[in-house]
Amino acid sequence: MSFLHPEEHRCCRRCGHQWYAERYTRTDVRTPVIAQGFTRHQQDLSRQAFQLQRASLYEQWRRCPSCGSVKTSKARENQDQSPAADVGEGPAPWSAPSLERRPVGKGPKVNGVGDAGQRRHEFIDGGAALLVRPYTAAQWDDVGKAWWWHVAGSVLFFPVYPLVALTVWQAPSRQSLGRRLCWAVYLVVLAALLVGIAPLVVFARRWYWLWRTHSDPLDAGLPSTLLDASAGFYPWVAIGGAALADRLTGEHRPSAPLPDRAALAEPWGTFVDEAVQAQQRIQLASARAQGPASPRITAAAAEAAAAANAAMRVAAHANQVVASVEAMKIPAVQLRLVELNAALNPSPDIEAAKRSLGAQIATAERMLSLTTQLRDLLQKLVAQLGEAAAEAEELVLGVRSRDKQPDLTLAVDSLAAIRTALQSLENATPSGVA
């Protein structure tokens, strides 16, 4: 839930069912989305995932989850009767259940997840802005005109101005005030030591844009957890700041639970098994490594663990997408569409039915196209994990050729690049939303 998409009390005019859903209209679905990734292929996948997510949220808002009718509207206050009771036809055959509302994030939490469900974590860590840029150059131009005034204030009134500004700009992250202040102090101290000037500027610019545009961090592409942060200076700063904030505030970064392997169908289960086996091989090689090769193998083990976790989550998501497509029963929908196309002089209702059936088929094709991309990336990830495991074992055992030396660094870099692409898809399309 965000400022632009508040939670709304909906009511079905057909069966009287009531529910709560984030307000996503047809205009929201058609609004251009932010594409993430370094290549055009990754950006296309990210844009497609965003469109699928918004279309799903729009259907949850407009369509009754009980009878499937689109004749819905915003519920009136104290509305607890079906339409039949409103027109004097006797007692309503069905009474809506009591909907006791609780504020989002105030109920019991499991793995950092509040009442909003598994799709929204309790908070987004401040360091997530150091991992992903949530805006494009054109989007920054719209709000960046006043940025230089804040830069001047930060220089003239250092360190008070940046402390206050960073604490306020992190408001969309849903962190507590104490945690936001910890991040501000941490980055200001690093900047005072001259080693953290660049992270401070990047951190400030990205949270300033999110704060000015009232954007939800997850919708803008920020990761919900820092556990899979890749190697580099900015991820190092993000993980270090998060660990410090955890210790000072007593809060912990939310982490999504890993999926159950038994629930995965083929070929997704096989991908997960092969990824975990390769990761265990690298972990074993790291435990036995000695000498100059030990730091490289240790770094490879850390990257392999993050890659295996990413493979498990993406495989579970792809499994859910395939299950959703199978539940659509597309062959039956296609057969029905053929029958309607053969009708002579179709009525307006038949034309509307044909459009709806065509939309279902198009949605299924887009979802299957996404699973194809996920399968190809997972195959590449598993192959790279196997290559890294073989080279790590070769370094540990000392079986090396004079002509060819194991290049473990290149294999680790390839793993990081593939995992980043998978993680971008995971963040763009949250788990459980097809």
N, C-alpha and C positions, 0 to 999 in steps of 0.2 A: 504494500500500500504506500502511496506517495501523495504529495500535495496535488499533483495533476490527476491522479487516479484514486480518489477517496473510496473507501468502502461504502457501498450503498445497499439499503434494504429493498429487496426486490419482491414482487408478488406476481403470481401467474393469474391472469384473468379467466383462465379456463378451468383449472382444478383448485385454485386457491392456495397452492403451495407457496411458502415464503422461504427466502434464503438471503444470504449476504454474499456479495461479489464486488470486486474492484470495478469501477466504472470505466469501461473501454467501449467507445462508440466506433461506428464505421469510419469516422474521420481519423481516429487514432490508428486504425489498421492501415489506412492509406498514407499516413504521414511517413516521409522518408526516415529511415533508420540509420544508426551509426554503424559503419562496417569496421570490424577489428581485423588485424592481421597485417603481415608485412608484404604479402604477395596478393595479386588479383584473385587467385584461386581461394586463398584463405578469406579474403574480404567477401567474395561471393557466398561462401559457406556461412560466414557470420551473418550476412544480410538475410539469407534464406532462413536461418535459424530464428532471427529476430522476428521475421514476418510470421513464421509458424507460431511463435510464442504469442504474438499479439492477436493473431486470428483465434487461437484457443481461448485467450482471456476474453475476447469479444463474445465468443459463443457461450462462455460461462456466465457472462453478464446478461445476454439477451435471451437465452434459451432456458426454459424451465427444466431443472434436473429431474423432475418427477414424471412429467408427461411429454416432454420434448417440444412443447408449444412455444412459439415465438411471440405470442400475444401476452407480453409481460409489461410491467410498468413499475415505477417506484411505489413502494408500499406506503399507504397512509398510516398515520399514527394510530396505535391501538387497533390495527386491522387484524382480526383473528378469526374471521369467518369466510367461508367459501362464497362464490358468487350466488349460489342458490339461496343462501340465507338473506342476501340483500334484496331480493325481489319478492320476498314473501312466499316462497314455495315450501315452507315448513323447515324443519331442522336440517341443517347442513349434513350431507352424508359423510363428510370428512372434515375434521377440525384440524387446523394447522397446529403443529407442535409448538410448545413454548420455546421462544428463541431468547435465551438469556445471554445478553452480550457482555463480554468482558473486554477491557482495553487490550489492544495488541501488545504482546510481549509481557503482560502482567501475570499470566497464568503459569502453570508448571512448565519447565523447560526440560527437554531431552536433547542432549548433545548440542546445547546452545540454541535450540529451536523453540519459539514461543507458540502462542495460540494461533498465529497466522498459518501454521502448518510447515511442512518440510520445505516449501519453496522460498520462504523468507527467514533468514537467520535473525537472531536477536540484534546483532549489530555487525557492521562492516568495519574491520580494523582500519585505522588511519593509514597504516603502511601499504594498504592495497593500492592506494593512488600512486605509489612509486613503481608498481609493477605494470600497470596498464594506463594508457592515456585515454580518458573518457570522451574526448572531443576531437574534432578535425580542425584544420587551420581556419576554414570558413566559419565554423561555429565559434571559435575563439575570437574572431574579429567582431562578432556581434556584442560580446560582453567585455572585451579587453580594452576598451577605450579608457576606462577609469583605473586600469591596473597600475599604470605608472604613478598615479597619485599614492597608491598603497606602497609602491616601491620606495618612493621618496619619504613617506612617513616611516617606513621600516628602517631606513638609513639614518634619518634625523633623530628618531626617538627610539633607537635600539637600546635595550632589548624589549622595552615595554610594549611598543606597537606590534611587533611580530608575535609576541606571546598572546596578546588579546585577539589579534586578527586570526591566527591559526586556530585558536580555541573556538571562535565563533564560526569560522568557515567549515569546520568539521561537523556541524550540526546535522547535515543529511545522513551521516554515517550511523546515527542512533547510538553512538557511544555515550557513556556517562560523562558528566562534566570533568570528573577527576581524570578519566582516561584521556580525554581530549587535551587537558592541560599537561599531562605527562608527555604526550607526543609533541606539544608545542615547546616545552622546556628541553626535551631531548634534542630536537632539531636546532633550536636556537643555540644550545651549548656546542653542538657540532659545528655550526656556522661560525661561532666565536673562535673556535680552534682552527678555522679556515679549511678543514677537511670536509665540512658538511654544507658549504655554500650552495653547491649544485643541487643536492637533495632537498635543501630548504626551499629553493626557488621552484623546483618541480613539484614538490608537495604543496606549496602555497598556491601555485597556478591552478593545479587540478582541482583542489578542494574549493578554491574561489569560484571556478566555473560551475561546479556542482551546486554550490550555495546560491550563486546568482540566478541560475536557471531553474532552481527547485527540482533538480533531476534526482531520481533514485539511483544510488550507486550501482546496484545490480543491473538495472535497466541500461545503464551507461556502459556496462561491460566490466566493472571492477570485480575481481575474484572474491568469493565469499570466505575464503580461507587462505592463509599464507603457508600452509603446509607443503604445497607443491612449488614454492618459489624456486626459480632456477638460479644458477650461479651468476655472480656479478656483484658490482658495488651497490647498486640500488636495492636488490633483494637482500643483501647482507645488512644494509641499514634498516630495511623494513623488519626483518626477523629480529634483529637486535632491539629495536624500539618496541616491538610487540612483547618480547620477553621481559623487558624492563617494565612496561606498563602492566603486564600480568602480575609481576611481583609486587609492584607498588599499590595497585588497586585491588588485588585479590580476584580480579576477573580473569576469564580465560577465553582465548580466541575460539569462536565456534568452528567445529569441524564436522563435515558431513560423514555419516557412518558408511563404511564400505558395504557393498551389496553382498547378498548371499550367493555363493557360487552355485548351489544346488538349484537356484531359481533361473539360471541362465540356460537358454536353448543353444543349439548349435547354429553357426560356428562360434558364437560369442564365448561359450564356455571353454572351448579349445584355445582360443586366444588368451583367455585369462590364465589357464593352466600353464601354457608355454611361457607367458610373461613371468609368472611367479617362479617357475622352475629356473629360468635364466637369472632372475634376481637373486635367488638362493645360491646359485653357483657363484655369482659375483661376490655375494656376502661371505661365502666360505673362502674364496680366494683372498678377500680382504683380511680375514682373520689369520690366514697363514702368511700374508705378505710381510717381507722384511727387506731392509735395504732401501736404495733410492726409489724403487718402484712403489713403495708402500703408500706415499701420499696420493699418487695417481689412482691406485686401485681403491683407496678409501673414498676419494671423490667419485669414482665410478660407481661404487656401492651406494652412495647417497643418492646419486642421480637415478640409478636403477630402481631403488625403492620408490622414489617419487613417480617414475614412469610406470611401474607395476600398479601402483595405486590409481593413477590416472587411467590406465587400461581397464581396470576393474569397473570404475565408475562409468566410463564411456561405453563399455560393453553392456552394462546394465541398462543404460539409457537407450542404446540401440535395440536391446531386447524388448524394452517397453514400446518403442516406436513400431517394431514389427508386430507385436501383439495387438497394438491399436489398429494397424492396417488390416490384420486378419479379422478383427472384430467388426470391421466395416462391411465384410462380405462383398467385396468388390465384384466378383463374378456374377452374383445375383443382382447387384445394382446395374451392371452392364446389360444383363439380359432384360431387365425391366426397362432400361432406357431404349433398347432396341424395339421392344414392344410398343412403347409410347411413340417412337419415331415412325412406326408403321401405321399409326392411327390417321384416319382421314378427317379433315376439318377439325383439328384439335381445338378444344376450348381454352380460354385463358388459364384455367386451373391446370390443364394438362401441360401447357407451355411452362408454367411456373414449376411444376413437378420435374419437367425435363431439365430445367436450369439447375434445380437443386441436385438432381442425380449427377449432372455433369460436374457440378462443383465438388461433390464427394469424390468422384473419380480423379479430378485434378488434384485435390488435396492428398489422396493416397499416392499419386505419382510423385508429388513433391516429397512426401515423407520417405518413400522408398528410395528416391534419389539421394536423400540425406544419409540413409543407412548404407548405401553403396560407398559414399565418400568415407564414412566412419570405418567400414570394413577395410577399405584400402589403406587408410592410415594405421589401423590396428595391425594389419599384416606387416606393414613397414616397421612399425614400432617393435613387434615381436622379433622380426629378423635382425634389427639393430641390437636388441637386447642379447640375442644369441651371439652376435658377432662380438659385442663387448665382453660377454662371459668367456668366449673362447680366447680372446686376446689377454684377458686378465689371468686366466689359467696358464697361458703360455708364458707370461711374465713371471708368475710365481714358480712354475716348474723349471724355468730356465731353458726351455726348449726353443731356441731362437736361431734363425738362419742369418748368415752373414749378409745375404742379399736383401732380406726383408726383416725389418724390425717391427714388432707390434706397435701400432699407433693407437693407443688407448684413448688419447686425448681427442682424436678425430671422431672416434666412436661415441664418446660421451657428448661431444658437441652435437652430433646427429641426433642422439637421444633427446637432448634438451630442445632442439628445434621441433622434432615431431611431437614431443609432449606439450610444447607450447601451443601447437596447432590444435591438438586434442582438447587442451584446457580451454582454449578460446571457444570451441564449440560447446563444451560443457557449461561455461559461464553464460553464453548467449542463450542456450536453451536449458533452463533448469531441469533437474531430474524430476520426472513425473509429469512433465508437460509435453505432450506430443504435438 
